[in-house]
Structure formats: structure tokens, C-alpha cells
Amino acid sequence: MKVLLTAVAYFASLHLAEGQMNPKEKMAAAMKTIQDNYVDSIPEEKLTDAAIGGMLQVLDPHSKYFNREEAQQMQETMSGSFSGIGIQYLMERDTVFVTQVTPGGPAEKTGILAGDGIIAIDSKLLAGQGLSNYAIMKMLRGERGSTVAVQVWRRTSGTLFTAAIIRNSIPDRSVRSAYMVNGAVGFISLRMFNQTTRKEVDSALQRLKEEGMQSLILDLQGNGGGLVQEAIGVADEFLQKDRMVFYSVGNDHGKDYYYTGGFGRFPEGRLVVLIDQNTASAAEILSGALQDWDRAVLVGRRSFGKGLMQKGFRLADGSVLELTGARYYTPSGRSIQKPYHGARYEDNTATRLASGELVNVSVIHFPDSLAFATLVSKRKVYGGGGIMPDRYIPIDTAQYNGWLQAVSGSGWIHETVFAYVDSNRQRLKGLYPTFADFQGRFVVPEYLFPRLTVKAREAGMFPEMPLQVRRILELEMKGMIASQLYGSNQYYDRVVNTGNESFQQAMSIISDSKQYAYYLKGEQNGAHH
């Protein structure tokens, strides 16, 4: 009570006079007042960053501020390459274990092998430092042409040596995998849209066509978007010349239209696109264009619902304001932006699981006011909250089992798989010289599963591994083993796709001309499956 009375008396003593004040002067006055009177010293740049962040809170969820370091990281991500040594790694017990080596990369050229342990970087021991994955990444990356010295322990021979590795450009691929499923059907998994995406997709299409591809499954599940220009480029691979990909409307209410150039490698041939609740932004632009032009059958679940375009504005110190500059619309005129005023906008999967949408299509309702027609077959499609697939696939709820989520997030699966592969690498390669041998005959050893349950029990995680989770875990581990054994993410996808219901349905549709035509003629509508 004494403190409260003191505060009241204090404010009463100020004799505050209300009046107008220039907003810019008000901002400067607030900053000076904090610097002059706050009990601790706060750097001006930190206050400025916080003020900018506060301003963005009254905008939409996609307008963001990146300080200098964050902006540099973002630019590196979008560039499609970075300067590093060319390894994938796993941090375990204060040692960086190499899980994959980029073919032709700097690390491979100096003799680094999968299974090697890196115990020091530039003479700095890693043990006992509590370093994060990001901290390790920063130590391994650097300017192109610079040298990093890594001290390596090779378990297979018990040797310790130092390798001086000259950093070089390492491609950060947006095409996760591209392979032939059978003699006629190709598969491309696209994880993001960066500056090299069109070139990567073009190269993958050329290679797959040379291998006999007549039909294609394009996987956009979990693709959160990226550069809009690259989405236009990928759409150009599949659409005829002068097809609108989307149009945008900015704050001046003027419309900008974006069209294909007609330079694609796959404008004809059956095309199925996989989408899910985490397919967003540029991936939705591509999905919406292919659906509106009746060019592809979409399989999966309703996409995220982000119909806003961001534009980056670089400030003088290298920081970046990324602001929503326009809304985009699919060729048929659909806005797919879902409402963002309210809680849990980003909590996409949890919200949709709770509503029942991910397991029951009848939960999804679109008002007639949001109905549009595709441009060729005049099929009914809807706007107002993501792209609805032509063939709805309910989610396997076991994937979101709490035990599995906790174990997956702990890193124990990666550790268990790596330890197994590292101890058995030569024997496994002898038994399964090709991936086809592995895919057909390999079974995950039974003794690996108790290792996970023991770790979970030690961490106080109960109950034991649920039976319905076992088959998911087995497939996941087999995919990880294949990836580490044969040195490419495509082998992981080849394994786990055998258990992906959306992929299986896509294969059924793409392999049956009548079923494929059935969807594209509008006799089926995704909301009624």
C-alpha cells in the first residue's frame, strides 16, 4: 500500500499537461528518457531493434524485422549456396560426427569420411563447451577460400589427425530428392524456393525425362515457400506459354499480373502435386496455379493459407524490414489467405488436429461466396483459407503421438541410427551393395528399439513405445540408415514414401488414366471425399 500511495503521489506531482506531439519526436523522447533514467544501461541499438519489433506487432504475422546478423543468414539461405566444408553432421557427447559428405566438396577432397568425429575446430576443443548446432555451423562456415583446421578422430582405425580444409561454395539445394519411382513415374521433392530452385527443378526434370519419365509426382508437403519469382519459374516448367500464375494487389489497389514464358520441360504429361497443412506461401502460389489451370491433381490436406507477399527493405546498417507489400490471388481470382487476427495463427497442425480437420474432411466447410471455377474444366474450387486438394487424405494421427514427438525432438533416433551405421558400415555395404538390395531385404534390427525406450524411461517419459508408433519409427529409422549408408537424402524419401498415404494415393491416380481424368474433369471435389 505504501508503494502504491507513493506512485500515486508521484504521478500527481507531475502536473501532466495533455497535448499533441509529433510521433517521431515522441519516439526520440522516449528513447532518451529510457537512456537517461533507466536503472541499467541499455545500448541504443538494442532499444531501436525492440522499438521496430514493437511497431511490427500491429501489422500482420508475416511482416518481420531482421537485424544485421539475421539478415545475413536469411540472404545466405535464399542464395542457394554458402561457403563451408561440405558435410552433414550430428552433435553427440561433445563430438561432431560426420553423417554425410558432399560428393566433390572440400571435406571429401581432404579425405573426410562419414563416421569421422571432429573433436576440435581451429584448435578449439568442442568437449565440455556446451556448443549449439548453430555455433558449430558458424565455426565450420566462413569466407570462400579461407582455411579451417579440423582435428578428426577416425574410430575405424583409431587414428587422430588434423585436416586443413579450404572452404568453398556448397550448394544448399531446394530439390531435396529426385528419382524414378518406376519406369514411367518420376518424383521430385521440393523443400523451399530459393535463388537456384528453377535451375534445380529444370535439371531434375531433364534427368528424369532422360530416364524415361512420362508422369511426375511433385512433393510440396512441408514446403513453407520462399522466393515468389522462383515459384513463377517452376510454374513455367509445367504450364503453357502466357498462362497467368497469379496476380497481386498492393496498397495502391493496382494489379500486377505474372505469366509463364513457355520455356518449361514438362508442359504435358500427368502431374500430381502433394500438399499438406504446412504447404505455404510460394508453394501455394504454385499449387493454386496448377489447380486453376487443371494442370495437376492435388492430393493431401488443405494448405496453410498464406496469401500475402513480402518485400524486403534494407536499412543503411544492413538490417532488413520485410513487410507485407501485397496480397496475391490465384489465376481464378482466389485469395487463399486465412484470417490472422486471433490466437494460434502459426499453431497450424495443433489447431487443425483439435478441430478434427486433419482426420475428417466433412469438418471443412467453405461458404458459397468463396467458390470459384477452374479455367479449363470449370471445376469448383474455393478461396479464403488455403488450397483444398482434389483428393483429401486424412493424417496418420500416430505421427503426432506425444511419445514419438518427444523422442524425435530429443535427437535419440539420430544418435541410435548413427551409432548403428558407424559400427556396421562395411558389413552393411557388403550385404546391400545397392539401394535396391537394401530396400528389398533390410529389416531394422530388433535390438535398436529397446535402446530408445531405455533412453525415454531414463528421461522419465512414459508410457513405453506405443504399438501404433512402432511401424512409423521403423520406417523412419530405415530411411535414416539408407541416407547415411548411400550418402543422399533421396534414399530417405524412397524409404519413407512407401508408408506415406498421400504418395500411395498419388501413385494410384497417376497410374490410372481414367482416375486421373476423373479428378481433372471436376466430377470429384476435394471437399466431398
Secondary structure, DSSP 8 states (H G I E B T S, - for coil): -HHHHHHHHHHHHT--------HHHHHHHHHHHHHHHSSS---HHHHHHHHHHHHHTTS-TT-EEE-HHHHHHHHHHHHTEEEE--EEEEEETTEEEEEEE-TTSHHHHTT--TT-EEEEETTEE-TTS---HHHHHHHH--STT-EEEEEEEETTTTEEEEEEEE-EEEE--SEEEEEESSSSEEEEEE--B-TTHHHHHHHHHHHHHHTT--EEEEE-TT---B-HHHHHHHHHHHS-TT-EEEEEEETT--EEEEE--S--S-SSS-EEEEE-TT--THHHHHHHHHHHTT--EEEES------EEEEEEE-TTS-EEEEEEEEEE-TTS-------SSTTSS-HHHHHHHHTTTT-GGG----GGGEEE-SSS--EEE-SSS---SEE----GGGG-HHHHHHHHHTHHHHHHHHHHHHHHHHHHHH-SSHHHHHHH----TTHHHHHHHHHHHTT--S---HHHHHHHHHHHHHHHHHHHHT-HHHHHHHHGGG-HHHHHHHHHHT-HHHHHHHHTTS--GGG-
